[in-house]
Amino acid sequence: MIDVDSPLIVGVHGILSLGVKSTDLLLKELEHKGHRTLEIDHGWFPAVLSGITARYFAKQLIKRLDGESYVSVVAHSFGARIVLEAMMLGQKFEHVFLFNPAIPADSDFPVEYYKHITVIANPRDKILKWGRILLSVLGYGDLGRIGYTGISPRVTTCRNTKPSPQGLAAHGHAFTPDGLKAWAEVIHQETLAPF
């Protein structure tokens, strides 16, 4: 049963999915643990439109949150760019979990807009490797492959090298049945601790 007074956890998926194989699955696990969740489904859009769409969807995310005061977020791949844009527009988050984020490894997260960021990276992520090489001019990066190289002490990297049985060149490695249960428990503990 969902606790209506529990903190809100938002899910933001990447560009080539609707979240059905990533963030939506994680939100379902969190709902089973009693969390309120909100799926930000921004649809499928071409990678080359990322600069325009990230800011637009960040504004939509802020609008959907409608002044919620205690919000944590889970984002996959390009969803991390939307979350970063939302922070740059003034949205505050408590806990931010970035799964295979497709943004630069030295991203400058505005410190006043988050309590803690956990980067879930996989050094075997071939999609991020090639995405950074081919699309870096559009703002893509491989934070989710090499981990955080910036200076904020409130950003930590968790490296997981288990390959995903679903393929996708290890880009969805955390969204296996075992991975979902394990990460849901971590997120559950992290988001409830200070609440």
Residue frames relative to the residue before (quaternion, step in Angstrom):
aa qw qx qy qz dx dy dz
M 1.0000 0.0000 0.0000 0.0000 0.00 0.00 0.00
I 0.4077 -0.7272 0.5034 0.2273 3.56 -0.89 0.97
D 0.3440 -0.7254 0.5685 0.1797 3.52 -0.94 1.01
V 0.3611 -0.7734 0.4797 0.2031 3.59 -0.44 1.21
D 0.6822 0.4616 -0.2893 0.4877 3.59 1.23 -0.30
S 0.4841 0.6747 -0.4402 0.3417 3.60 1.25 -0.02
P 0.6113 -0.5464 0.4045 0.4051 3.59 -1.19 0.37
L 0.4742 -0.6750 0.4963 0.2705 3.54 -1.15 0.67
I 0.1048 -0.7617 0.6363 0.0635 3.57 -1.06 0.82
V 0.1982 -0.7961 0.5689 0.0570 3.53 -0.70 1.18
G 0.1955 -0.7690 0.5979 0.1141 3.58 -1.08 0.74
V 0.0321 -0.7871 0.6159 -0.0131 3.58 -0.89 0.99
H 0.2416 -0.8125 0.5194 0.1080 3.57 -0.47 1.21
G 0.6222 -0.5543 0.4161 0.3640 3.55 -1.37 0.08
I 0.7246 -0.4954 0.2920 0.3799 3.57 -1.31 -0.05
L 0.7687 0.3655 -0.2121 0.4801 3.60 0.96 -0.66
S 0.6925 0.3659 -0.2909 0.5495 3.56 1.10 0.67
L 0.3941 -0.6738 0.5522 0.2928 3.52 -1.30 0.04
G 0.6444 -0.5499 0.3106 0.4313 3.56 1.21 0.42
V 0.4842 0.7085 -0.4208 0.2940 3.59 1.23 -0.20
K 0.7412 0.3372 -0.2172 0.5383 3.60 1.19 -0.39
S 0.7365 0.3594 -0.2259 0.5268 3.58 1.23 0.22
T 0.8583 0.1645 -0.0934 0.4770 3.58 -0.39 -1.22
D 0.6103 0.5507 -0.3665 0.4358 3.62 1.00 -0.68
L 0.6415 0.5237 -0.3206 0.4598 3.58 1.01 -0.82
L 0.6626 0.4993 -0.3015 0.4698 3.56 0.98 -0.83
L 0.6318 0.5284 -0.3326 0.4593 3.60 1.00 -0.76
K 0.6225 0.5373 -0.3400 0.4563 3.60 1.03 -0.74
E 0.6392 0.5132 -0.3192 0.4756 3.59 0.99 -0.82
L 0.6733 0.4933 -0.2941 0.4656 3.58 0.98 -0.82
E 0.6011 0.5419 -0.3532 0.4693 3.59 1.11 -0.62
H 0.6261 0.5341 -0.3320 0.4610 3.59 1.03 -0.77
K 0.6870 0.4498 -0.2746 0.5003 3.58 1.18 -0.49
G 0.6442 -0.5795 0.2970 0.4012 3.58 1.30 0.21
H 0.5037 0.6699 -0.4207 0.3470 3.60 1.23 0.11
R 0.4177 -0.6186 0.5932 0.3017 3.49 -1.29 0.51
T 0.0460 -0.8078 0.5876 0.0107 3.59 -0.92 0.84
L 0.1182 -0.7571 0.6381 0.0750 3.51 -1.30 0.44
E 0.2279 -0.7695 0.5866 0.1091 3.55 -0.71 1.12
I 0.1729 -0.7524 0.6281 0.0978 3.54 -0.82 1.04
D 0.0339 -0.8151 0.5773 -0.0356 3.55 -0.14 1.31
H 0.0698 -0.8363 0.5438 -0.0022 3.56 -0.22 1.28
G 0.5531 -0.6458 0.3833 0.3607 3.57 1.25 0.17
W 0.5865 -0.5565 0.4632 0.3631 3.50 -1.37 -0.07
F 0.0968 0.7946 -0.5961 0.0627 3.59 -0.90 0.84
P 0.6018 -0.5955 0.3906 0.3616 3.61 -1.10 0.61
A 0.6014 -0.6002 0.4067 0.3356 3.55 -1.09 0.78
V 0.6568 0.5415 -0.3223 0.4141 3.59 1.01 -0.75
L 0.6667 0.4839 -0.3132 0.4725 3.61 1.20 -0.27
S 0.3238 0.8178 -0.4453 0.1676 3.56 1.30 0.06
G 0.6545 0.5344 -0.3320 0.4193 3.60 0.88 -0.84
I 0.6795 0.4699 -0.2775 0.4905 3.55 1.00 -0.81
T 0.7330 0.4663 -0.2511 0.4268 3.55 0.75 -1.05
A 0.5953 0.5823 -0.3840 0.3989 3.63 0.99 -0.66
R 0.6844 0.4666 -0.2887 0.4803 3.60 0.84 -0.90
Y 0.6372 0.5281 -0.3254 0.4575 3.58 0.98 -0.84
F 0.7164 0.4388 -0.2660 0.4727 3.60 0.80 -0.96
A 0.5739 0.5575 -0.3816 0.4628 3.60 1.16 -0.48
K 0.6420 0.5085 -0.3176 0.4779 3.59 0.99 -0.79
Q 0.6452 0.5106 -0.3150 0.4730 3.58 1.02 -0.81
L 0.6167 0.5445 -0.3339 0.4600 3.58 1.05 -0.79
I 0.6634 0.4995 -0.2995 0.4698 3.59 0.87 -0.96
K 0.6427 0.5274 -0.3140 0.4585 3.57 0.98 -0.86
R 0.6761 0.4955 -0.2911 0.4611 3.60 0.93 -0.90
L 0.6369 0.5310 -0.3353 0.4471 3.61 1.09 -0.61
D 0.1388 -0.8696 0.4700 0.0602 3.55 1.29 -0.38
G 0.7728 -0.4068 0.1956 0.4462 3.57 0.78 1.04
E 0.2895 0.7450 -0.5432 0.2570 3.63 1.18 0.30
S 0.3324 -0.7989 0.4720 0.1690 3.57 -0.80 0.95
Y 0.7772 0.2196 -0.1353 0.5740 3.62 1.09 -0.51
V 0.1504 0.8095 -0.5374 0.1825 3.54 -0.02 1.35
S 0.0918 -0.7416 0.6610 0.0689 3.52 -1.05 0.86
V 0.1891 -0.8059 0.5562 0.0736 3.56 -1.16 0.49
V 0.1345 -0.7254 0.6663 0.1081 3.53 -1.26 0.64
A 0.0055 0.8082 -0.5868 0.0493 3.56 -0.78 1.01
H 0.1949 -0.7747 0.5922 0.1054 3.54 -1.10 0.73
S 0.8720 0.0512 -0.0523 0.4839 3.53 -1.13 0.84
F 0.8427 -0.0489 0.0566 0.5332 3.59 -0.63 -1.09
G 0.4745 0.6574 -0.4415 0.3845 3.59 1.24 -0.20
A 0.5751 0.5886 -0.3680 0.4329 3.58 1.19 -0.56
R 0.6275 0.5297 -0.3359 0.4613 3.60 1.05 -0.71
I 0.6356 0.5174 -0.3261 0.4712 3.56 1.02 -0.77
V 0.6498 0.5079 -0.3102 0.4728 3.58 0.98 -0.85
L 0.6444 0.5127 -0.3185 0.4695 3.60 0.95 -0.85
E 0.6459 0.5077 -0.3155 0.4749 3.59 0.96 -0.84
A 0.6328 0.5296 -0.3336 0.4559 3.60 0.98 -0.80
M 0.6426 0.5033 -0.3250 0.4776 3.60 1.00 -0.79
M 0.6535 0.5136 -0.3162 0.4574 3.58 0.97 -0.81
L 0.6771 0.4556 -0.2777 0.5068 3.57 1.24 -0.48
G 0.6762 -0.5459 0.2718 0.4133 3.58 1.29 0.17
Q 0.4851 0.6559 -0.4541 0.3582 3.62 1.20 0.10
K 0.2514 -0.7691 0.5722 0.1338 3.57 -0.85 1.00
F 0.0840 -0.7639 0.6389 0.0352 3.52 -1.13 0.81
E 0.4452 -0.6508 0.5398 0.2949 3.55 -1.16 0.60
H 0.8082 -0.0090 0.0689 0.5847 3.55 0.29 -1.30
V 0.1140 -0.7806 0.6140 0.0262 3.54 -0.92 0.99
F 0.0692 -0.7798 0.6222 0.0071 3.57 -0.78 1.08
L 0.0832 -0.8111 0.5789 -0.0092 3.56 -0.49 1.26
F 0.1456 -0.8017 0.5785 0.0367 3.56 -0.44 1.27
N 0.8357 -0.1227 0.0298 0.5344 3.57 -0.64 1.18
P 0.0882 0.8473 -0.5211 0.0528 3.61 0.82 0.90
A 0.3050 -0.7666 0.5495 0.1319 3.53 -0.95 1.04
I 0.4784 0.6177 -0.4697 0.4111 3.56 0.81 1.06
P 0.6868 -0.4937 0.3154 0.4302 3.63 -1.17 0.33
A 0.5704 -0.6371 0.4192 0.3050 3.55 -1.07 0.84
D 0.7332 0.3631 -0.2311 0.5265 3.60 1.16 -0.46
S 0.1465 0.8292 -0.5260 0.1194 3.58 1.16 0.58
D 0.3358 -0.7344 0.5639 0.1730 3.52 -1.07 0.87
F 0.1185 -0.8037 0.5822 0.0309 3.57 -0.13 1.30
P 0.4234 -0.7103 0.4901 0.2756 3.64 -0.75 0.95
V 0.4169 -0.7872 0.3992 0.2170 3.57 -0.21 1.35
E 0.6549 0.5291 -0.3326 0.4249 3.59 1.04 -0.56
Y 0.7125 0.4729 -0.2490 0.4546 3.59 1.26 -0.17
Y 0.7621 0.2303 -0.2112 0.5670 3.59 1.16 0.41
K 0.4284 -0.6807 0.5310 0.2670 3.52 -1.22 0.58
H 0.7858 -0.1409 0.1275 0.5886 3.58 0.91 -0.94
I 0.1493 -0.7661 0.6194 0.0848 3.56 -1.11 0.75
T 0.1125 -0.7557 0.6422 0.0626 3.53 -0.99 0.93
V 0.1848 -0.7664 0.6102 0.0788 3.55 -0.76 1.12
I 0.1561 -0.7610 0.6245 0.0805 3.57 -0.77 1.05
A 0.0145 -0.8404 0.5362 -0.0767 3.55 -0.28 1.35
N 0.1247 -0.7623 0.6297 0.0821 3.51 -1.25 0.52
P 0.3828 -0.7535 0.4858 0.2229 3.62 -0.44 1.16
R 0.6661 0.5048 -0.2975 0.4616 3.60 1.22 -0.38
D 0.4328 0.7225 -0.4456 0.3036 3.59 1.27 0.06
K 0.2097 -0.8202 0.5252 0.0861 3.56 -0.18 1.31
I 0.5867 0.5749 -0.3777 0.4273 3.59 1.08 -0.59
L 0.6869 0.4602 -0.2899 0.4821 3.59 0.91 -0.85
K 0.6012 0.5611 -0.3611 0.4397 3.58 1.04 -0.70
W 0.7390 0.3974 -0.2316 0.4922 3.57 0.78 -0.99
G 0.5980 0.5646 -0.3620 0.4389 3.59 1.10 -0.61
R 0.6502 0.5001 -0.3206 0.4735 3.58 0.98 -0.80
I 0.6643 0.5080 -0.3101 0.4522 3.57 0.92 -0.87
L 0.7766 0.3814 -0.1883 0.4647 3.57 0.82 -1.00
L 0.8216 0.2664 -0.0974 0.4946 3.59 1.02 -0.71
S 0.3110 0.7813 -0.5026 0.2008 3.62 1.15 0.30
V 0.5957 0.5718 -0.3638 0.4310 3.60 1.09 -0.61
L 0.6876 0.4534 -0.2700 0.4987 3.61 1.22 -0.45
G 0.6532 -0.5480 0.3069 0.4229 3.59 1.26 0.19
Y 0.4831 0.6502 -0.4517 0.3738 3.58 1.25 0.13
G 0.0069 0.7905 -0.6124 0.0089 3.54 -1.20 0.54
D 0.4557 -0.6997 0.4866 0.2569 3.55 -1.30 -0.03
L 0.0663 0.8077 -0.5721 0.1261 3.56 0.89 0.99
G 0.7060 0.4727 -0.2553 0.4614 3.57 0.99 -0.84
R 0.6576 0.4524 -0.3246 0.5074 3.57 1.26 0.11
I 0.8108 0.2677 -0.1410 0.5010 3.60 0.77 -0.97
G 0.5120 -0.6410 0.4300 0.3769 3.61 1.20 -0.31
Y 0.6693 -0.5260 0.3673 0.3748 3.52 -1.36 0.25
T 0.1074 -0.8033 0.5849 0.0322 3.57 -0.88 1.01
G 0.4719 0.6862 -0.4297 0.3491 3.58 1.29 0.17
I 0.6290 -0.6014 0.3812 0.3121 3.55 -1.30 -0.14
S 0.5145 0.6643 -0.4307 0.3294 3.64 1.15 -0.16
P 0.3712 -0.7371 0.5180 0.2248 3.61 -0.80 0.96
R 0.6477 0.5218 -0.3201 0.4537 3.61 1.26 -0.19
V 0.6147 0.4655 -0.3671 0.5202 3.56 1.26 0.39
T 0.0170 -0.7997 0.5998 -0.0183 3.57 -0.73 1.05
T 0.2947 -0.7480 0.5714 0.1646 3.53 -1.20 0.59
C 0.1250 -0.7433 0.6538 0.0666 3.52 -1.05 0.88
R 0.1676 -0.8022 0.5676 0.0784 3.57 -0.55 1.16
N 0.0181 -0.7781 0.6266 -0.0403 3.52 -0.91 1.02
T 0.1381 -0.8377 0.5264 0.0463 3.56 -0.54 1.11
K 0.4065 0.7008 -0.5000 0.3061 3.61 1.18 0.19
P 0.3903 -0.7328 0.4967 0.2530 3.60 -0.71 0.96
S 0.4785 -0.6566 0.5056 0.2903 3.52 -1.16 0.61
P 0.4287 -0.6997 0.4983 0.2798 3.59 -0.83 0.87
Q 0.6095 0.5605 -0.3520 0.4364 3.58 1.23 -0.32
G 0.5256 -0.6196 0.4264 0.3976 3.59 1.19 -0.10
L 0.5037 0.6776 -0.4666 0.2634 3.55 -0.78 -1.10
A 0.5400 -0.6699 0.3861 0.3326 3.56 1.10 0.71
A 0.6691 -0.5366 0.2728 0.4358 3.59 1.01 0.94
H 0.4359 0.7177 -0.4460 0.3097 3.60 1.19 0.36
G 0.7551 0.2992 -0.1963 0.5494 3.60 1.21 -0.27
H 0.1890 0.8604 -0.4618 0.1039 3.55 1.22 0.52
A 0.6867 0.4931 -0.2961 0.4446 3.62 1.06 -0.59
F 0.6747 0.5301 -0.2838 0.4281 3.58 1.22 -0.29
T 0.3312 0.6941 -0.5424 0.3382 3.55 1.10 0.74
P 0.6794 -0.4803 0.3250 0.4497 3.65 -1.12 0.31
D 0.6846 0.4619 -0.2953 0.4803 3.61 0.89 -0.86
G 0.6474 0.5278 -0.3154 0.4503 3.57 0.99 -0.83
L 0.6404 0.5327 -0.3231 0.4492 3.58 0.98 -0.82
K 0.6673 0.4956 -0.3036 0.4657 3.57 0.88 -0.90
A 0.6684 0.5039 -0.3009 0.4570 3.57 0.93 -0.93
W 0.7081 0.4498 -0.2746 0.4699 3.61 0.83 -0.93
A 0.5983 0.5496 -0.3683 0.4521 3.59 1.06 -0.62
E 0.6530 0.5044 -0.3160 0.4683 3.58 1.00 -0.78
V 0.6350 0.5187 -0.3260 0.4705 3.60 0.98 -0.83
I 0.6842 0.4804 -0.2853 0.4687 3.58 0.84 -0.99
H 0.6077 0.5592 -0.3373 0.4519 3.57 1.02 -0.81
Q 0.6985 0.4672 -0.2717 0.4691 3.58 0.81 -1.01
E 0.6726 0.5132 -0.2988 0.4415 3.59 0.91 -0.93
T 0.7354 0.4469 -0.2519 0.4428 3.57 0.83 -0.96
L 0.6891 0.4704 -0.2928 0.4671 3.61 1.10 -0.52
A 0.5115 0.7000 -0.4070 0.2877 3.59 1.11 -0.65
P 0.8018 0.2819 -0.1881 0.4921 3.66 0.63 -0.93
F 0.5516 0.6700 -0.3719 0.3293 3.59 1.25 -0.27
